Amino acid sequence: VSASPSAKMRAHFVSPKFARSGVGRAILEQVEGAAMAAGLRDAEVLATLSGVRFYARTGYESVRTVRLPLA
């Protein structure tokens, strides 16, 4: 983690109908490209439990788990 500003990514969802078809990876690549074009070199992702494996497969590493209690 660096002291420079980082891209903050949240709420990337793909319909289960398109799971494992490359749609999620294409969205992530577009978002990463836009962040780099804006001069950002680090990214933070707040992922749901179902997204953790996806982000791990694309090279992200978990640094902490956040639990958000629901009413």
N, C-alpha and C positions, 0 to 999 in steps of 0.2 A: 504494500500500500504506500503510495507516495503522497507528498504534500500538495501536489498539483490537483486542479479540479478533475473530477472523473465523471464519466457518463453514468447516469443512474437509470437503469432499465427496470421496468416493472410491467406486469400484466401482459405478457405475450402468450396468447392462447391460440391453439389450432383446433379446429373441430376434430373429434375422434375419427370422423370419416376420412380425414387427410393425414392421420397419424402415420409416422414413418414413411412419408412420401417425399420428404425434402422441403416441405413448405416451411416448417419451423426454422430449419437451418437457413433457408433463403431470407426469411424475415430477419433473423439474427444478423446475417451478413450485411443486409441493407442498413440496419441500425448501427452496426459497428462501423460501416463505411461512412455514414453520416457523422458519427462521433469523431472519427479520425479527420474528416474534412473540416470539422469545426475546431480542430487542434487538440482534441482530448486524446490522451494516451492510455488512460486507465478506465475500467468500467466496474460498476457495482451492480449486482443483480439481486433483487428480492424475489425469490422463486417460491412457488408452492411446492409441496412435497413431491407432487408428480413431475415437476419441472427440474428437480435437483439432478436426477440422472441425465437428463438432456443436456443441461449446462456442463456437467462433468465430462460428458462425451465430447463436448465442443471446446474443452480446454480450460474451463473455469474451475476454480477450486473453492471449496467451502471454507470460510473463515470463522463463521459462527452461525448458530441456529437461533432464530427469533421465533418465539411463540406469541401468537396474538389470540387471546381468549375471545370467544364469540359469546354474545349475549344469549 
